[in-house]
């Protein structure tokens, strides 16, 4: 499984670090309710779940993230 880190969330959303961590915490709480048997990684969120929760198309954000990181 692939994950986004707080840095990725900051780039994708334009949020500050504290807000990016809040987004990850909230999504991981929802993820844990949906899949209680799963273990979560602190400070990371599954890419597919982030895309689903945010209503984004997978792949679009990845290319944008890479472009912004490389710049």
PDB file of N, CA, C, O and CB in Angstrom:
ATOM      1  N   UNK A   1       0.853  -1.173   0.000  1.00  0.00           N
ATOM      2  CA  UNK A   1       0.000   0.000   0.000  1.00  0.00           C
ATOM      3  C   UNK A   1       0.897   1.233   0.000  1.00  0.00           C
ATOM      4  O   UNK A   1       1.949   1.249   0.638  1.00  0.00           O
ATOM      5  CB  UNK A   1      -0.969  -0.001   1.226  1.00  0.00           C
ATOM      6  N   UNK A   2       0.474   2.247  -0.710  1.00  0.00           N
ATOM      7  CA  UNK A   2       1.218   3.497  -0.776  1.00  0.00           C
ATOM      8  C   UNK A   2       0.556   4.531   0.120  1.00  0.00           C
ATOM      9  O   UNK A   2      -0.661   4.530   0.305  1.00  0.00           O
ATOM     10  CB  UNK A   2       1.306   4.010  -2.228  1.00  0.00           C
ATOM     11  N   UNK A   3       1.378   5.410   0.669  1.00  0.00           N
ATOM     12  CA  UNK A   3       0.893   6.395   1.628  1.00  0.00           C
ATOM     13  C   UNK A   3       1.326   7.803   1.255  1.00  0.00           C
ATOM     14  O   UNK A   3       2.344   8.007   0.594  1.00  0.00           O
ATOM     15  CB  UNK A   3       1.385   6.058   3.021  1.00  0.00           C
ATOM     16  N   UNK A   4       0.526   8.771   1.696  1.00  0.00           N
ATOM     17  CA  UNK A   4       0.918  10.167   1.657  1.00  0.00           C
ATOM     18  C   UNK A   4       1.419  10.550   3.040  1.00  0.00           C
ATOM     19  O   UNK A   4       0.867  10.117   4.052  1.00  0.00           O
ATOM     20  CB  UNK A   4      -0.265  11.079   1.207  1.00  0.00           C
ATOM     21  N   UNK A   5       2.458  11.357   3.080  1.00  0.00           N
ATOM     22  CA  UNK A   5       2.971  11.900   4.331  1.00  0.00           C
ATOM     23  C   UNK A   5       2.403  13.304   4.511  1.00  0.00           C
ATOM     24  O   UNK A   5       1.693  13.816   3.645  1.00  0.00           O
ATOM     25  CB  UNK A   5       4.535  11.917   4.344  1.00  0.00           C
ATOM     26  N   UNK A   6       2.718  13.906   5.625  1.00  0.00           N
ATOM     27  CA  UNK A   6       2.246  15.265   5.892  1.00  0.00           C
ATOM     28  C   UNK A   6       2.759  16.229   4.821  1.00  0.00           C
ATOM     29  O   UNK A   6       2.047  17.154   4.429  1.00  0.00           O
ATOM     30  CB  UNK A   6       2.699  15.729   7.294  1.00  0.00           C
ATOM     31  N   UNK A   7       3.985  16.021   4.348  1.00  0.00           N
ATOM     32  CA  UNK A   7       4.538  16.891   3.306  1.00  0.00           C
ATOM     33  C   UNK A   7       3.727  16.783   2.023  1.00  0.00           C
ATOM     34  O   UNK A   7       3.463  17.792   1.369  1.00  0.00           O
ATOM     35  CB  UNK A   7       6.007  16.537   3.031  1.00  0.00           C
ATOM     36  N   UNK A   8       3.331  15.573   1.661  1.00  0.00           N
ATOM     37  CA  UNK A   8       2.503  15.371   0.465  1.00  0.00           C
ATOM     38  C   UNK A   8       1.155  16.075   0.616  1.00  0.00           C
ATOM     39  O   UNK A   8       0.684  16.732  -0.312  1.00  0.00           O
ATOM     40  CB  UNK A   8       2.287  13.862   0.204  1.00  0.00           C
ATOM     41  N   UNK A   9       0.540  15.934   1.788  1.00  0.00           N
ATOM     42  CA  UNK A   9      -0.761  16.555   2.038  1.00  0.00           C
ATOM     43  C   UNK A   9      -0.644  18.074   1.968  1.00  0.00           C
ATOM     44  O   UNK A   9      -1.539  18.744   1.454  1.00  0.00           O
ATOM     45  CB  UNK A   9      -1.317  16.122   3.411  1.00  0.00           C
ATOM     46  N   UNK A  10       0.456  18.617   2.483  1.00  0.00           N
ATOM     47  CA  UNK A  10       0.680  20.065   2.411  1.00  0.00           C
ATOM     48  C   UNK A  10       0.736  20.534   0.962  1.00  0.00           C
ATOM     49  O   UNK A  10       0.145  21.556   0.614  1.00  0.00           O
ATOM     50  CB  UNK A  10       1.981  20.447   3.138  1.00  0.00           C
ATOM     51  N   UNK A  11       1.440  19.792   0.125  1.00  0.00           N
ATOM     52  CA  UNK A  11       1.579  20.171  -1.288  1.00  0.00           C
ATOM     53  C   UNK A  11       0.242  20.048  -2.019  1.00  0.00           C
ATOM     54  O   UNK A  11      -0.137  20.943  -2.775  1.00  0.00           O
ATOM     55  CB  UNK A  11       2.643  19.294  -1.981  1.00  0.00           C
ATOM     56  N   UNK A  12      -0.465  18.955  -1.797  1.00  0.00           N
ATOM     57  CA  UNK A  12      -1.720  18.710  -2.512  1.00  0.00           C
ATOM     58  C   UNK A  12      -2.793  19.713  -2.109  1.00  0.00           C
ATOM     59  O   UNK A  12      -3.494  20.256  -2.963  1.00  0.00           O
ATOM     60  CB  UNK A  12      -2.214  17.288  -2.248  1.00  0.00           C
ATOM     61  N   UNK A  13      -2.921  19.960  -0.801  1.00  0.00           N
ATOM     62  CA  UNK A  13      -4.015  20.810  -0.322  1.00  0.00           C
ATOM     63  C   UNK A  13      -3.637  22.270  -0.163  1.00  0.00           C
ATOM     64  O   UNK A  13      -4.509  23.139  -0.148  1.00  0.00           O
ATOM     65  CB  UNK A  13      -4.512  20.296   0.982  1.00  0.00           C
ATOM     66  N   UNK A  14      -2.349  22.551  -0.045  1.00  0.00           N
ATOM     67  CA  UNK A  14      -1.913  23.921   0.218  1.00  0.00           C
ATOM     68  C   UNK A  14      -2.062  24.294   1.688  1.00  0.00           C
ATOM     69  O   UNK A  14      -1.959  25.467   2.049  1.00  0.00           O
ATOM     70  CB  UNK A  14      -2.701  24.895  -0.642  1.00  0.00           C
ATOM     71  N   UNK A  15      -2.304  23.304   2.529  1.00  0.00           N
ATOM     72  CA  UNK A  15      -2.510  23.538   3.961  1.00  0.00           C
ATOM     73  C   UNK A  15      -1.171  23.692   4.679  1.00  0.00           C
ATOM     74  O   UNK A  15      -0.134  23.228   4.204  1.00  0.00           O
ATOM     75  CB  UNK A  15      -3.320  22.384   4.588  1.00  0.00           C
ATOM     76  N   UNK A  16      -1.217  24.350   5.829  1.00  0.00           N
ATOM     77  CA  UNK A  16      -0.043  24.445   6.692  1.00  0.00           C
ATOM     78  C   UNK A  16       0.165  23.094   7.379  1.00  0.00           C
ATOM     79  O   UNK A  16      -0.707  22.227   7.328  1.00  0.00           O
ATOM     80  CB  UNK A  16      -0.206  25.595   7.746  1.00  0.00           C
ATOM     81  N   UNK A  17       1.311  22.923   8.015  1.00  0.00           N
ATOM     82  CA  UNK A  17       1.673  21.641   8.612  1.00  0.00           C
ATOM     83  C   UNK A  17       0.656  21.169   9.651  1.00  0.00           C
ATOM     84  O   UNK A  17       0.260  20.004   9.631  1.00  0.00           O
ATOM     85  CB  UNK A  17       3.042  21.741   9.248  1.00  0.00           C
ATOM     86  N   UNK A  18       0.231  22.038  10.547  1.00  0.00           N
ATOM     87  CA  UNK A  18      -0.732  21.631  11.576  1.00  0.00           C
ATOM     88  C   UNK A  18      -2.039  21.143  10.965  1.00  0.00           C
ATOM     89  O   UNK A  18      -2.606  20.147  11.416  1.00  0.00           O
ATOM     90  CB  UNK A  18      -1.010  22.789  12.527  1.00  0.00           C
ATOM     91  N   UNK A  19      -2.513  21.839   9.946  1.00  0.00           N
ATOM     92  CA  UNK A  19      -3.758  21.455   9.276  1.00  0.00           C
ATOM     93  C   UNK A  19      -3.578  20.131   8.532  1.00  0.00           C
ATOM     94  O   UNK A  19      -4.490  19.304   8.508  1.00  0.00           O
ATOM     95  CB  UNK A  19      -4.213  22.563   8.298  1.00  0.00           C
ATOM     96  N   UNK A  20      -2.414  19.929   7.928  1.00  0.00           N
ATOM     97  CA  UNK A  20      -2.144  18.678   7.216  1.00  0.00           C
ATOM     98  C   UNK A  20      -2.168  17.501   8.189  1.00  0.00           C
ATOM     99  O   UNK A  20      -2.720  16.447   7.873  1.00  0.00           O
ATOM    100  CB  UNK A  20      -0.781  18.747   6.488  1.00  0.00           C
ATOM    101  N   UNK A  21      -1.573  17.674   9.367  1.00  0.00           N
ATOM    102  CA  UNK A  21      -1.630  16.612  10.377  1.00  0.00           C
ATOM    103  C   UNK A  21      -3.072  16.368  10.834  1.00  0.00           C
ATOM    104  O   UNK A  21      -3.464  15.223  11.061  1.00  0.00           O
ATOM    105  CB  UNK A  21      -0.744  16.975  11.587  1.00  0.00           C
ATOM    106  N   UNK A  22      -3.851  17.429  10.967  1.00  0.00           N
ATOM    107  CA  UNK A  22      -5.252  17.296  11.366  1.00  0.00           C
ATOM    108  C   UNK A  22      -6.039  16.506  10.316  1.00  0.00           C
ATOM    109  O   UNK A  22      -6.863  15.660  10.662  1.00  0.00           O
ATOM    110  CB  UNK A  22      -5.886  18.687  11.576  1.00  0.00           C
ATOM    111  N   UNK A  23      -5.785  16.782   9.046  1.00  0.00           N
ATOM    112  CA  UNK A  23      -6.440  16.055   7.956  1.00  0.00           C
ATOM    113  C   UNK A  23      -6.103  14.571   8.054  1.00  0.00           C
ATOM    114  O   UNK A  23      -6.988  13.722   7.949  1.00  0.00           O
ATOM    115  CB  UNK A  23      -6.010  16.621   6.575  1.00  0.00           C
ATOM    116  N   UNK A  24      -4.829  14.259   8.254  1.00  0.00           N
ATOM    117  CA  UNK A  24      -4.398  12.865   8.360  1.00  0.00           C
ATOM    118  C   UNK A  24      -5.051  12.187   9.561  1.00  0.00           C
ATOM    119  O   UNK A  24      -5.546  11.066   9.445  1.00  0.00           O
ATOM    120  CB  UNK A  24      -2.867  12.781   8.470  1.00  0.00           C
ATOM    121  N   UNK A  25      -5.056  12.857  10.710  1.00  0.00           N
ATOM    122  CA  UNK A  25      -5.676  12.281  11.913  1.00  0.00           C
ATOM    123  C   UNK A  25      -7.159  11.992  11.684  1.00  0.00           C
ATOM    124  O   UNK A  25      -7.646  10.914  12.024  1.00  0.00           O
ATOM    125  CB  UNK A  25      -5.506  13.231  13.113  1.00  0.00           C
ATOM    126  N   UNK A  26      -7.864  12.947  11.113  1.00  0.00           N
ATOM    127  CA  UNK A  26      -9.300  12.767  10.869  1.00  0.00           C
ATOM    128  C   UNK A  26      -9.572  11.638   9.886  1.00  0.00           C
ATOM    129  O   UNK A  26     -10.475  10.830  10.102  1.00  0.00           O
ATOM    130  CB  UNK A  26      -9.911  14.059  10.347  1.00  0.00           C
ATOM    131  N   UNK A  27      -8.802  11.578   8.812  1.00  0.00           N
ATOM    132  CA  UNK A  27      -8.998  10.506   7.835  1.00  0.00           C
ATOM    133  C   UNK A  27      -8.665   9.152   8.439  1.00  0.00           C
ATOM    134  O   UNK A  27      -9.349   8.167   8.164  1.00  0.00           O
ATOM    135  CB  UNK A  27      -8.140  10.749   6.591  1.00  0.00           C
ATOM    136  N   UNK A  28      -7.615   9.092   9.264  1.00  0.00           N
ATOM    137  CA  UNK A  28      -7.250   7.818   9.879  1.00  0.00           C
ATOM    138  C   UNK A  28      -8.291   7.361  10.898  1.00  0.00           C
ATOM    139  O   UNK A  28      -8.506   6.159  11.059  1.00  0.00           O
ATOM    140  CB  UNK A  28      -5.887   7.932  10.547  1.00  0.00           C
ATOM    141  N   UNK A  29      -8.942   8.301  11.591  1.00  0.00           N
ATOM    142  CA  UNK A  29     -10.034   7.927  12.502  1.00  0.00           C
ATOM    143  C   UNK A  29     -11.174   7.288  11.714  1.00  0.00           C
ATOM    144  O   UNK A  29     -11.713   6.257  12.118  1.00  0.00           O
ATOM    145  CB  UNK A  29     -10.550   9.166  13.286  1.00  0.00           C
ATOM    146  N   UNK A  30     -11.535   7.898  10.598  1.00  0.00           N
ATOM    147  CA  UNK A  30     -12.613   7.360   9.755  1.00  0.00           C
ATOM    148  C   UNK A  30     -12.222   6.013   9.165  1.00  0.00           C
ATOM    149  O   UNK A  30     -13.039   5.096   9.084  1.00  0.00           O
ATOM    150  CB  UNK A  30     -12.961   8.346   8.626  1.00  0.00           C
ATOM    151  N   UNK A  31     -10.960   5.904   8.753  1.00  0.00           N
ATOM    152  CA  UNK A  31     -10.450   4.653   8.183  1.00  0.00           C
ATOM    153  C   UNK A  31     -10.542   3.540   9.222  1.00  0.00           C
ATOM    154  O   UNK A  31     -10.953   2.425   8.904  1.00  0.00           O
ATOM    155  CB  UNK A  31      -8.983   4.823   7.696  1.00  0.00           C
ATOM    156  N   UNK A  32     -10.157   3.842  10.470  1.00  0.00           N
ATOM    157  CA  UNK A  32     -10.171   2.842  11.544  1.00  0.00           C
ATOM    158  C   UNK A  32     -11.598   2.386  11.849  1.00  0.00           C
ATOM    159  O   UNK A  32     -11.820   1.216  12.162  1.00  0.00           O
ATOM    160  CB  UNK A  32      -9.516   3.411  12.818  1.00  0.00           C
ATOM    161  N   UNK A  33     -12.568   3.302  11.759  1.00  0.00           N
ATOM    162  CA  UNK A  33     -13.962   2.916  11.971  1.00  0.00           C
ATOM    163  C   UNK A  33     -14.444   1.991  10.855  1.00  0.00           C
ATOM    164  O   UNK A  33     -15.194   1.045  11.099  1.00  0.00           O
ATOM    165  CB  UNK A  33     -14.859   4.164  12.050  1.00  0.00           C
ATOM    166  N   UNK A  34     -14.007   2.273   9.636  1.00  0.00           N
ATOM    167  CA  UNK A  34     -14.429   1.486   8.476  1.00  0.00           C
ATOM    168  C   UNK A  34     -13.721   0.121   8.438  1.00  0.00           C
ATOM    169  O   UNK A  34     -14.313  -0.884   8.042  1.00  0.00           O
ATOM    170  CB  UNK A  34     -14.146   2.264   7.179  1.00  0.00           C
ATOM    171  N   UNK A  35     -12.449   0.102   8.855  1.00  0.00           N
ATOM    172  CA  UNK A  35     -11.631  -1.113   8.837  1.00  0.00           C
ATOM    173  C   UNK A  35     -10.967  -1.300  10.205  1.00  0.00           C
ATOM    174  O   UNK A  35      -9.768  -1.058  10.344  1.00  0.00           O
ATOM    175  CB  UNK A  35     -10.555  -1.043   7.707  1.00  0.00           C
ATOM    176  N   UNK A  36     -11.733  -1.729  11.216  1.00  0.00           N
ATOM    177  CA  UNK A  36     -11.198  -1.789  12.585  1.00  0.00           C
ATOM    178  C   UNK A  36     -10.037  -2.759  12.779  1.00  0.00           C
ATOM    179  O   UNK A  36      -9.267  -2.613  13.728  1.00  0.00           O
ATOM    180  CB  UNK A  36     -12.289  -2.164  13.519  1.00  0.00           C
ATOM    181  N   UNK A  37      -9.901  -3.735  11.906  1.00  0.00           N
ATOM    182  CA  UNK A  37      -8.829  -4.721  12.050  1.00  0.00           C
ATOM    183  C   UNK A  37      -7.479  -4.215  11.539  1.00  0.00           C
ATOM    184  O   UNK A  37      -6.460  -4.866  11.765  1.00  0.00           O
ATOM    185  CB  UNK A  37      -9.202  -5.988  11.317  1.00  0.00           C
ATOM    186  N   UNK A  38      -7.452  -3.093  10.869  1.00  0.00           N
ATOM    187  CA  UNK A  38      -6.225  -2.570  10.266  1.00  0.00           C
ATOM    188  C   UNK A  38      -5.370  -1.793  11.260  1.00  0.00           C
ATOM    189  O   UNK A  38      -5.878  -1.154  12.181  1.00  0.00           O
ATOM    190  CB  UNK A  38      -6.565  -1.682   9.091  1.00  0.00           C
ATOM    191  N   UNK A  39      -4.066  -1.865  11.048  1.00  0.00           N
ATOM    192  CA  UNK A  39      -3.118  -1.034  11.789  1.00  0.00           C
ATOM    193  C   UNK A  39      -2.829   0.194  10.947  1.00  0.00           C
ATOM    194  O   UNK A  39      -2.730   0.109   9.723  1.00  0.00           O
ATOM    195  CB  UNK A  39      -1.797  -1.816  12.127  1.00  0.00           C
ATOM    196  N   UNK A  40      -2.696   1.332  11.604  1.00  0.00           N
ATOM    197  CA  UNK A  40      -2.430   2.581  10.902  1.00  0.00           C
ATOM    198  C   UNK A  40      -1.023   3.072  11.201  1.00  0.00           C
ATOM    199  O   UNK A  40      -0.457   2.768  12.251  1.00  0.00           O
ATOM    200  CB  UNK A  40      -3.459   3.647  11.289  1.00  0.00           C
ATOM    201  N   UNK A  41      -0.471   3.824  10.279  1.00  0.00           N
ATOM    202  CA  UNK A  41       0.834   4.438  10.476  1.00  0.00           C
ATOM    203  C   UNK A  41       0.624   5.898  10.848  1.00  0.00           C
ATOM    204  O   UNK A  41      -0.016   6.649  10.112  1.00  0.00           O
ATOM    205  CB  UNK A  41       1.723   4.305   9.201  1.00  0.00           C
ATOM    206  N   UNK A  42       1.158   6.288  11.975  1.00  0.00           N
ATOM    207  CA  UNK A  42       0.993   7.656  12.441  1.00  0.00           C
ATOM    208  C   UNK A  42       1.667   8.619  11.464  1.00  0.00           C
ATOM    209  O   UNK A  42       2.799   8.396  11.035  1.00  0.00           O
ATOM    210  CB  UNK A  42       1.575   7.823  13.864  1.00  0.00           C
ATOM    211  N   UNK A  43       0.955   9.690  11.121  1.00  0.00           N
ATOM    212  CA  UNK A  43       1.505  10.712  10.238  1.00  0.00           C
ATOM    213  C   UNK A  43       1.424  10.370   8.762  1.00  0.00           C
ATOM    214  O   UNK A  43       1.984  11.080   7.926  1.00  0.00           O
ATOM    215  CB  UNK A  43       2.916  10.963  10.595  1.00  0.00           C
ATOM    216  N   UNK A  44       0.723   9.276   8.431  1.00  0.00           N
ATOM    217  CA  UNK A  44       0.562   8.867   7.036  1.00  0.00           C
ATOM    218  C   UNK A  44      -0.874   8.454   6.796  1.00  0.00           C
ATOM    219  O   UNK A  44      -1.568   8.008   7.709  1.00  0.00           O
ATOM    220  CB  UNK A  44       1.526   7.713   6.676  1.00  0.00           C
ATOM    221  N   UNK A  45      -1.312   8.607   5.551  1.00  0.00           N
ATOM    222  CA  UNK A  45      -2.654   8.181   5.168  1.00  0.00           C
ATOM    223  C   UNK A  45      -2.542   7.445   3.834  1.00  0.00           C
ATOM    224  O   UNK A  45      -1.774   7.832   2.953  1.00  0.00           O
ATOM    225  CB  UNK A  45      -3.644   9.404   5.068  1.00  0.00           C
ATOM    226  N   UNK A  46      -3.329   6.373   3.711  1.00  0.00           N
ATOM    227  CA  UNK A  46      -3.320   5.590   2.476  1.00  0.00           C
ATOM    228  C   UNK A  46      -3.742   6.479   1.306  1.00  0.00           C
ATOM    229  O   UNK A  46      -4.725   7.214   1.396  1.00  0.00           O
ATOM    230  CB  UNK A  46      -4.261   4.355   2.594  1.00  0.00           C
ATOM    231  N   UNK A  47      -2.994   6.404   0.220  1.00  0.00           N
ATOM    232  CA  UNK A  47      -3.291   7.249  -0.941  1.00  0.00           C
ATOM    233  C   UNK A  47      -4.699   7.003  -1.464  1.00  0.00           C
ATOM    234  O   UNK A  47      -5.431   7.958  -1.722  1.00  0.00           O
ATOM    235  CB  UNK A  47      -2.274   6.999  -2.054  1.00  0.00           C
ATOM    236  N   UNK A  48      -5.090   5.753  -1.625  1.00  0.00           N
ATOM    237  CA  UNK A  48      -6.403   5.461  -2.185  1.00  0.00           C
ATOM    238  C   UNK A  48      -7.503   6.015  -1.299  1.00  0.00           C
ATOM    239  O   UNK A  48      -8.522   6.491  -1.798  1.00  0.00           O
ATOM    240  CB  UNK A  48      -6.585   3.958  -2.373  1.00  0.00           C
ATOM    241  N   UNK A  49      -7.305   5.957   0.027  1.00  0.00           N
ATOM    242  CA  UNK A  49      -8.333   6.434   0.933  1.00  0.00           C
ATOM    243  C   UNK A  49      -8.401   7.957   0.922  1.00  0.00           C
ATOM    244  O   UNK A  49      -9.488   8.530   0.993  1.00  0.00           O
ATOM    245  CB  UNK A  49      -8.073   5.925   2.346  1.00  0.00           C
ATOM    246  N   UNK A  50      -7.255   8.609   0.834  1.00  0.00           N
ATOM    247  CA  UNK A  50      -7.224  10.067   0.724  1.00  0.00           C
ATOM    248  C   UNK A  50      -7.990  10.506  -0.515  1.00  0.00           C
ATOM    249  O   UNK A  50      -8.817  11.415  -0.449  1.00  0.00           O
ATOM    250  CB  UNK A  50      -5.768  10.586   0.672  1.00  0.00           C
ATOM    251  N   UNK A  51      -7.719   9.865  -1.637  1.00  0.00           N
ATOM    252  CA  UNK A  51      -8.401  10.209  -2.889  1.00  0.00           C
ATOM    253  C   UNK A  51      -9.910   9.995  -2.774  1.00  0.00           C
ATOM    254  O   UNK A  51     -10.703  10.831  -3.208  1.00  0.00           O
ATOM    255  CB  UNK A  51      -7.840   9.373  -4.049  1.00  0.00           C
ATOM    256  N   UNK A  52     -10.290   8.869  -2.184  1.00  0.00           N
ATOM    257  CA  UNK A  52     -11.714   8.566  -2.020  1.00  0.00           C
ATOM    258  C   UNK A  52     -12.392   9.601  -1.115  1.00  0.00           C
ATOM    259  O   UNK A  52     -13.460  10.117  -1.442  1.00  0.00           O
ATOM    260  CB  UNK A  52     -11.897   7.149  -1.440  1.00  0.00           C
ATOM    261  N   UNK A  53     -11.769   9.892   0.010  1.00  0.00           N
ATOM    262  CA  UNK A  53     -12.365  10.808   0.986  1.00  0.00           C
ATOM    263  C   UNK A  53     -12.447  12.237   0.463  1.00  0.00           C
ATOM    264  O   UNK A  53     -13.383  12.967   0.789  1.00  0.00           O
ATOM    265  CB  UNK A  53     -11.567  10.785   2.277  1.00  0.00           C
ATOM    266  N   UNK A  54     -11.481  12.634  -0.340  1.00  0.00           N
ATOM    267  CA  UNK A  54     -11.432  14.002  -0.850  1.00  0.00           C
ATOM    268  C   UNK A  54     -12.151  14.143  -2.188  1.00  0.00           C
ATOM    269  O   UNK A  54     -12.270  15.252  -2.708  1.00  0.00           O
ATOM    270  CB  UNK A  54      -9.991  14.451  -0.993  1.00  0.00           C
ATOM    271  N   UNK A  55     -12.634  13.025  -2.755  1.00  0.00           N
ATOM    272  CA  UNK A  55     -13.341  13.060  -4.034  1.00  0.00           C
ATOM    273  C   UNK A  55     -12.429  13.390  -5.199  1.00  0.00           C
ATOM    274  O   UNK A  55     -12.824  14.087  -6.134  1.00  0.00           O
ATOM    275  CB  UNK A  55     -14.457  14.062  -3.975  1.00  0.00           C
ATOM    276  N   UNK A  56     -11.206  12.883  -5.136  1.00  0.00           N
ATOM    277  CA  UNK A  56     -10.206  13.173  -6.169  1.00  0.00           C
ATOM    278  C   UNK A  56      -9.989  11.964  -7.054  1.00  0.00           C
ATOM    279  O   UNK A  56     -10.215  10.826  -6.643  1.00  0.00           O
ATOM    280  CB  UNK A  56      -8.878  13.606  -5.537  1.00  0.00           C
ATOM    281  N   UNK A  57      -9.549  12.224  -8.272  1.00  0.00           N
ATOM    282  CA  UNK A  57      -9.191  11.141  -9.176  1.00  0.00           C
ATOM    283  C   UNK A  57      -7.766  10.727  -8.880  1.00  0.00           C
ATOM    284  O   UNK A  57      -6.876  11.571  -8.780  1.00  0.00           O
ATOM    285  CB  UNK A  57      -9.354  11.563 -10.663  1.00  0.00           C
ATOM    286  N   UNK A  58      -7.547   9.437  -8.741  1.00  0.00           N
ATOM    287  CA  UNK A  58      -6.206   8.934  -8.452  1.00  0.00           C
ATOM    288  C   UNK A  58      -5.297   9.182  -9.644  1.00  0.00           C
ATOM    289  O   UNK A  58      -5.714   9.043 -10.793  1.00  0.00           O
ATOM    290  CB  UNK A  58      -6.245   7.429  -8.105  1.00  0.00           C
ATOM    291  N   UNK A  59      -4.062   9.547  -9.368  1.00  0.00           N
ATOM    292  CA  UNK A  59      -3.082   9.797 -10.423  1.00  0.00           C
ATOM    293  C   UNK A  59      -2.886  11.271 -10.678  1.00  0.00           C
ATOM    294  O   UNK A  59      -1.760  11.700 -10.927  1.00  0.00           O
ATOM    295  CB  UNK A  59      -3.501   9.116 -11.699  1.00  0.00           C
ATOM    296  N   UNK A  60      -3.944  12.067 -10.625  1.00  0.00           N
ATOM    297  CA  UNK A  60      -3.840  13.503 -10.871  1.00  0.00           C
ATOM    298  C   UNK A  60      -2.982  14.154  -9.798  1.00  0.00           C
ATOM    299  O   UNK A  60      -2.080  14.930 -10.113  1.00  0.00           O
ATOM    300  CB  UNK A  60      -5.235  14.155 -10.912  1.00  0.00           C
ATOM    301  N   UNK A  61      -3.254  13.846  -8.535  1.00  0.00           N
ATOM    302  CA  UNK A  61      -2.519  14.455  -7.437  1.00  0.00           C
ATOM    303  C   UNK A  61      -1.072  13.995  -7.413  1.00  0.00           C
ATOM    304  O   UNK A  61      -0.174  14.763  -7.068  1.00  0.00           O
ATOM    305  CB  UNK A  61      -3.187  14.134  -6.116  1.00  0.00           C
ATOM    306  N   UNK A  62      -0.848  12.732  -7.783  1.00  0.00           N
ATOM    307  CA  UNK A  62       0.510  12.209  -7.779  1.00  0.00           C
ATOM    308  C   UNK A  62       1.391  12.969  -8.753  1.00  0.00           C
ATOM    309  O   UNK A  62       2.535  13.288  -8.428  1.00  0.00           O
ATOM    310  CB  UNK A  62       0.510  10.730  -8.120  1.00  0.00           C
ATOM    311  N   UNK A  63       0.879  13.266  -9.945  1.00  0.00           N
ATOM    312  CA  UNK A  63       1.677  13.999 -10.918  1.00  0.00           C
ATOM    313  C   UNK A  63       1.882  15.441 -10.464  1.00  0.00           C
ATOM    314  O   UNK A  63       2.956  16.008 -10.665  1.00  0.00           O
ATOM    315  CB  UNK A  63       1.009  13.963 -12.300  1.00  0.00           C
ATOM    316  N   UNK A  64       0.846  16.043  -9.846  1.00  0.00           N
ATOM    317  CA  UNK A  64       0.986  17.399  -9.329  1.00  0.00           C
ATOM    318  C   UNK A  64       1.972  17.444  -8.189  1.00  0.00           C
ATOM    319  O   UNK A  64       2.768  18.379  -8.099  1.00  0.00           O
ATOM    320  CB  UNK A  64      -0.355  17.940  -8.877  1.00  0.00           C
ATOM    321  N   UNK A  65       1.936  16.444  -7.305  1.00  0.00           N
ATOM    322  CA  UNK A  65       2.840  16.388  -6.175  1.00  0.00           C
ATOM    323  C   UNK A  65       4.276  16.273  -6.658  1.00  0.00           C
ATOM    324  O   UNK A  65       5.154  16.980  -6.163  1.00  0.00           O
ATOM    325  CB  UNK A  65       2.485  15.219  -5.258  1.00  0.00           C
ATOM    326  N   UNK A  66       4.526  15.396  -7.612  1.00  0.00           N
ATOM    327  CA  UNK A  66       5.880  15.224  -8.129  1.00  0.00           C
ATOM    328  C   UNK A  66       6.390  16.490  -8.772  1.00  0.00           C
ATOM    329  O   UNK A  66       7.556  16.847  -8.601  1.00  0.00           O
ATOM    330  CB  UNK A  66       5.929  14.087  -9.126  1.00  0.00           C
ATOM    331  N   UNK A  67       5.529  17.182  -9.517  1.00  0.00           N
ATOM    332  CA  UNK A  67       5.919  18.433 -10.174  1.00  0.00           C
ATOM    333  C   UNK A  67       6.296  19.477  -9.137  1.00  0.00           C
ATOM    334  O   UNK A  67       7.321  20.145  -9.279  1.00  0.00           O
ATOM    335  CB  UNK A  67       4.781  18.958 -11.070  1.00  0.00           C
ATOM    336  N   UNK A  68       5.487  19.629  -8.096  1.00  0.00           N
ATOM    337  CA  UNK A  68       5.747  20.638  -7.066  1.00  0.00           C
ATOM    338  C   UNK A  68       6.975  20.290  -6.249  1.00  0.00           C
ATOM    339  O   UNK A  68       7.718  21.191  -5.859  1.00  0.00           O
ATOM    340  CB  UNK A  68       4.542  20.785  -6.149  1.00  0.00           C
ATOM    341  N   UNK A  69       7.217  19.008  -5.972  1.00  0.00           N
ATOM    342  CA  UNK A  69       8.371  18.597  -5.190  1.00  0.00           C
ATOM    343  C   UNK A  69       9.643  18.818  -5.990  1.00  0.00           C
ATOM    344  O   UNK A  69      10.653  19.255  -5.438  1.00  0.00           O
ATOM    345  CB  UNK A  69       8.248  17.125  -4.767  1.00  0.00           C
ATOM    346  N   UNK A  70       9.607  18.521  -7.293  1.00  0.00           N
ATOM    347  CA  UNK A  70      10.777  18.673  -8.134  1.00  0.00           C
ATOM    348  C   UNK A  70      11.131  20.138  -8.383  1.00  0.00           C
ATOM    349  O   UNK A  70      12.295  20.462  -8.618  1.00  0.00           O
ATOM    350  CB  UNK A  70      10.554  17.971  -9.444  1.00  0.00           C
ATOM    351  N   UNK A  71      10.138  21.019  -8.334  1.00  0.00           N
ATOM    352  CA  UNK A  71      10.358  22.442  -8.632  1.00  0.00           C
ATOM    353  C   UNK A  71      11.158  23.161  -7.572  1.00  0.00           C
ATOM    354  O   UNK A  71      11.414  24.358  -7.698  1.00  0.00           O
ATOM    355  CB  UNK A  71       9.048  23.137  -8.802  1.00  0.00           C
TER     356      UNK A  71
END
